[in-house]
Amino acid sequence: MSKIATVGKSGPEPGTVAICFVLSALRTLRERRVDADALLGQIGLSPALLRSPQARVSAKQYGELWRLVALTLDDEFFGQDSRRMKAGSFAMMCHSLLNCGTLARALQRSLRFYALVLDDIAGSLQRRGPDAVLELHDRSTDVHREFAHEVLLMLLHGVSCWLVGKRIPIRRAQFAYPEPAYSAEYRTMYSTVLEFQAPHTAIVFEASYLDLPIVQNERTVKEFLRIAPENILVKYKNGSSLGARIRRRLRLSLPGDLPEFEALALEMNITPATLRRRLHEDGTSYQTIKDQLRRDIAISHLSHSKRSTMDIGLELGFSERSAFHRAFKKWTGAAPGEFRRRLQL
């Protein structure tokens, strides 16, 4: 398996993906009696990891799995539509968007493309005052459509961000299905303002982004496609939120001790009470942010380096090996050594 750079003060932001999205990507394979375990083995993941509800995988591993599933099925929409989106369709679409001029025209062309290659799900784009509304319309009678909506939204939003060279913040998001058990992931993927069981799935962002020019070209599209979808999964998360800003600040303190809550509030020129309230409104807390950062860095090291668990724990601020083991098991459902062994089975 290929390696990624180790995570440090100047390294890449470690990204992880919840195991529920791995299960969703594999569901169609299992329904068609394809050997999903063999595909997991190709990217260094043990099937045993799927039995840990709290487990996570690196964004690189998920991206590799995404590509393998698409090639195995010859379907870049993972069997989520009654018509296959044949391998190579996504690349062709990306090339076709380069001469659109503005994001508005590129999004409209993307929606026409998906309407051509898919039968069951389509989208529309509207300006409503200061808002741009990207809405999905699903004709499928299948009651389990979460993954189809997640995939299409990720492709539409991720490619849009890449085309204009910046993240497009999502103001709010709504979904035409009940709230899933993993809905906490949506706060990072989309927005902290969420609605479920809505008439349609939709994301809302500032309409002025539609007028931004396309900044990509034939040279940059090749690099984008080479590492997609890992670059979409990590780079275009909800990076403008307060929690994301705090996460980036905390990374500067590692290896070493993370700042106390009161000291961080003072540094950010916010009272501790206000900071606590704003984090609560975003559905998170300072402790949760610290835990998620440590978890993602630990998973990255365990997956892509040979560093000892003791060294990893010390970098993350744990003075005792047992404390790191307890915390990691709480985060992922497995001790660090067990997690690493599952990756290698």
C-alpha positions in Angstrom: 0.0 0.0 0.0 1.3 3.5 -0.8 2.4 5.8 2.0 1.3 9.3 2.9 3.4 11.9 4.7 3.5 11.5 8.4 1.5 14.0 10.3 3.2 16.8 12.2 3.3 20.5 12.7 3.9 21.1 9.0 2.3 17.9 7.6 -1.1 17.6 5.9 -4.3 17.8 7.9 -5.1 14.2 8.8 -8.5 13.2 7.6 -10.5 10.1 8.6 -13.8 8.7 7.5 -16.3 6.9 9.7 -16.7 3.2 9.1 -20.4 3.7 8.3 -19.4 5.2 4.9 -17.1 2.2 4.2 -20.1 -0.1 4.8 -22.2 2.0 2.5 -19.6 1.8 -0.3 -19.4 -2.0 0.1 -23.2 -2.7 0.3 -23.7 -3.1 -3.4 -20.7 -5.4 -3.8 -22.1 -7.7 -1.1 -25.6 -7.6 -2.7 -24.0 -8.8 -5.9 -22.0 -11.4 -4.2 -18.7 -9.8 -5.0 -15.8 -10.6 -2.7 -15.7 -7.3 -0.8 -13.1 -8.6 1.7 -10.6 -9.0 -1.1 -11.0 -5.4 -2.0 -10.4 -4.4 1.6 -7.3 -6.4 1.6 -5.9 -4.5 -1.4 -6.0 -1.3 0.6 -4.7 -2.8 3.8 -8.0 -2.9 5.7 -9.2 -5.9 7.7 -12.8 -7.0 7.4 -12.7 -7.2 11.2 -12.6 -3.4 11.3 -16.1 -3.3 9.9 -17.5 -4.8 13.1 -16.3 -1.8 15.2 -19.0 0.8 14.9 -16.7 3.5 16.2 -13.8 2.6 13.8 -12.5 5.1 11.2 -10.2 4.8 8.2 -7.9 7.3 6.6 -9.2 9.5 3.8 -6.5 8.0 1.6 -7.8 4.4 2.3 -11.4 5.5 1.7 -10.4 7.1 -1.6 -8.6 4.0 -2.7 -11.7 1.9 -1.7 -13.9 4.3 -3.7 -11.9 3.8 -6.8 -11.7 0.0 -6.4 -15.5 -0.3 -5.9 -16.2 1.9 -9.0 -13.8 -0.1 -11.2 -15.1 -3.5 -9.9 -18.7 -2.5 -10.6 -17.8 -0.3 -13.7 -20.1 2.2 -11.9 -18.9 5.4 -10.5 -22.2 5.8 -8.7 -21.8 2.5 -6.8 -25.0 0.8 -7.9 -27.1 3.6 -6.5 -29.0 4.2 -9.7 -30.9 1.9 -12.0 -28.3 2.9 -14.7 -24.6 2.5 -14.4 -22.4 5.6 -14.4 -19.6 3.9 -16.3 -15.9 4.2 -15.2 -14.4 7.3 -16.8 -17.6 9.3 -16.7 -16.5 11.6 -13.9 -13.2 12.4 -15.6 -15.0 13.3 -18.8 -17.4 15.6 -16.9 -14.6 17.4 -15.2 -12.8 18.1 -18.5 -16.1 19.4 -19.9 -16.4 22.0 -17.2 -13.2 23.8 -17.7 -14.5 26.2 -20.4 -17.7 27.1 -18.6 -16.5 30.5 -17.5 -18.3 30.8 -14.2 -19.4 28.4 -11.5 -23.1 28.9 -12.3 -22.6 27.6 -15.9 -20.4 24.8 -14.7 -22.9 23.6 -12.1 -25.7 23.7 -14.7 -23.6 21.7 -17.1 -22.8 19.2 -14.2 -26.5 18.8 -13.5 -27.2 18.2 -17.2 -24.5 15.6 -17.3 -25.8 13.7 -14.3 -29.3 13.8 -15.8 -27.9 12.1 -18.9 -26.0 9.3 -17.2 -28.4 8.6 -14.3 -32.1 7.7 -14.4 -33.3 7.9 -10.8 -31.8 11.0 -9.3 -31.2 14.5 -10.7 -30.6 18.0 -9.4 -31.5 21.6 -9.9 -29.9 25.0 -9.2 -31.8 28.1 -8.3 -31.0 31.6 -7.0 -33.3 32.6 -4.2 -32.3 36.1 -3.2 -28.9 36.0 -1.5 -29.0 32.1 -1.6 -28.0 29.5 -4.1 -30.0 26.3 -3.6 -28.7 23.1 -5.0 -31.6 20.6 -4.8 -31.8 16.9 -5.5 -34.8 15.2 -6.9 -35.0 11.4 -6.4 -37.5 9.2 -8.3 -36.2 5.9 -6.8 -38.7 3.9 -4.7 -35.8 2.5 -2.5 -36.3 3.7 1.1 -32.5 3.6 1.8 -31.2 6.5 -0.4 -28.8 8.1 2.1 -25.6 7.0 0.3 -26.9 8.1 -3.2 -27.6 11.6 -1.9 -24.3 11.8 0.0 -22.3 10.7 -3.1 -24.0 13.2 -5.5 -23.8 16.1 -3.0 -20.1 15.3 -2.4 -19.4 15.2 -6.2 -21.3 18.4 -7.0 -20.0 20.4 -4.0 -16.4 19.1 -4.1 -16.0 19.7 -7.9 -17.5 23.2 -7.5 -15.0 24.1 -4.8 -12.1 22.8 -6.9 -13.3 24.7 -10.0 -13.2 28.1 -8.2 -10.1 27.2 -6.1 -11.7 27.8 -2.7 -14.1 26.1 -0.3 -17.7 27.2 -0.7 -19.2 27.3 2.8 -22.6 25.6 3.1 -25.0 27.7 5.1 -27.5 25.0 5.7 -28.4 21.5 4.5 -31.6 19.5 4.4 -32.2 15.8 3.7 -35.2 13.9 2.4 -34.8 11.1 4.8 -34.8 10.5 8.6 -31.8 11.5 10.6 -29.2 8.7 10.3 -27.3 7.4 13.4 -24.1 9.0 12.1 -25.6 12.4 11.5 -22.9 14.0 13.7 -20.6 13.4 10.6 -22.8 15.8 8.6 -21.8 18.8 10.7 -18.3 18.4 9.3 -19.4 17.3 5.8 -22.0 20.0 5.2 -23.1 22.5 7.8 -24.0 22.8 11.5 -27.5 23.8 10.4 -29.2 20.6 9.4 -32.8 19.5 8.7 -34.0 15.9 8.1 -37.2 14.5 6.6 -37.4 17.6 4.4 -39.3 17.5 1.0 -36.0 17.4 -0.9 -32.3 17.0 -0.2 -30.6 20.3 -0.7 -27.6 22.4 0.2 -27.7 26.2 0.4 -24.7 28.5 -0.1 -24.1 32.2 -0.8 -25.3 33.0 -4.4 -22.3 35.3 -5.1 -20.2 32.2 -5.4 -22.0 31.3 -8.6 -20.4 34.3 -10.3 -16.9 33.2 -9.5 -14.6 32.4 -12.5 -13.4 28.9 -13.2 -9.6 28.9 -12.4 -8.7 25.3 -13.4 -7.3 24.1 -16.7 -6.2 20.9 -18.5 -3.0 20.7 -16.5 -4.6 21.0 -13.1 -7.5 18.7 -13.9 -5.1 15.8 -14.4 -3.7 16.2 -10.9 -7.2 16.6 -9.5 -8.4 13.4 -11.0 -5.2 11.5 -10.0 -6.0 11.9 -6.3 -9.8 12.2 -6.4 -11.8 11.6 -4.3 -9.4 11.8 -1.4 -8.8 15.5 -2.2 -12.5 16.2 -2.1 -13.0 14.2 1.1 -10.4 16.2 3.1 -9.9 19.6 1.4 -13.4 20.7 1.1 -14.8 19.8 4.5 -16.4 22.5 6.6 -13.1 24.3 7.2 -14.5 27.7 8.1 -16.4 26.6 11.2 -15.2 27.6 14.7 -14.4 24.0 15.5 -12.2 23.7 12.4 -10.4 26.9 13.3 -9.7 25.6 16.8 -8.5 22.2 15.4 -6.0 24.0 13.2 -4.8 26.0 16.2 -4.4 22.9 18.3 -2.2 21.2 15.7 0.4 23.9 16.2 0.8 22.8 19.8 1.6 19.2 18.9 3.7 17.4 19.9 3.2 18.7 23.4 0.5 19.9 25.7 -2.7 21.4 24.2 -3.8 24.8 25.7 -6.3 25.0 28.5 -9.8 26.1 27.5 -9.5 29.5 29.3 -6.2 30.2 27.7 -7.5 29.4 24.2 -10.5 31.6 24.7 -8.2 34.5 25.8 -6.0 33.9 22.7 -9.1 34.0 20.5 -10.3 37.2 22.2 -13.5 35.5 23.3 -14.8 35.0 26.8 -14.8 31.3 28.0 -18.6 31.4 28.4 -19.1 32.8 24.8 -16.7 30.2 23.4 -18.4 27.4 25.2 -21.8 28.6 24.0 -20.8 28.9 20.4 -19.2 25.5 20.4 -22.4 24.1 21.9 -24.4 25.8 19.2 -22.2 24.0 16.6 -22.9 20.7 18.3 -19.4 20.2 19.7 -17.2 21.0 22.6 -13.5 21.7 23.3 -12.9 18.2 24.6 -14.6 16.7 21.5 -12.4 18.7 19.2 -9.3 17.6 21.1 -10.3 14.0 21.0 -11.1 14.0 17.3 -7.8 15.7 16.4 -5.8 13.2 18.5 -7.9 10.3 17.1 -7.3 11.3 13.5 -3.5 11.8 14.0 -3.2 8.5 15.8 -5.1 6.7 13.1 -2.9 8.3 10.4 0.3 7.2 12.3 -1.0 3.7 13.0 -2.0 3.2 9.4 1.0 4.7 7.6 4.0 4.5 9.9 5.9 2.0 12.0 6.1 4.3 15.0 5.5 2.6 18.3 2.2 3.3 20.1 4.2 4.8 23.0 5.8 7.4 20.6 2.4 8.2 19.1 0.8 8.6 22.6 3.6 10.9 23.7 3.2 13.1 20.6 -0.5 13.5 21.4 0.2 14.5 25.0 -0.4 11.3 26.8 2.3 10.8 29.5 1.4 7.1 30.1 0.9 4.4 27.5 -2.2 3.1 29.4 -3.9 6.4 29.2 -3.4 6.6 25.4 -4.7 3.0 25.1 -7.9 3.8 27.1 -8.5 6.9 25.1 -8.0 5.3 21.7 -10.2 2.4 22.6 -12.9 4.8 23.6 -12.5 6.7 20.2 -12.5 3.7 17.9 -13.6 0.6 19.9 -10.1 -1.0 19.6 -6.8 -0.6 21.4 -4.0 0.9 19.2 -2.1 -2.4 18.7 -5.3 -4.2 17.9 -6.3 -1.5 15.4 -3.0 -1.8 13.6 -3.2 -5.6 13.5 -6.7 -5.4 12.0 -5.3 -3.2 9.2 -2.7 -5.8 8.4 -4.8 -8.9 8.5 
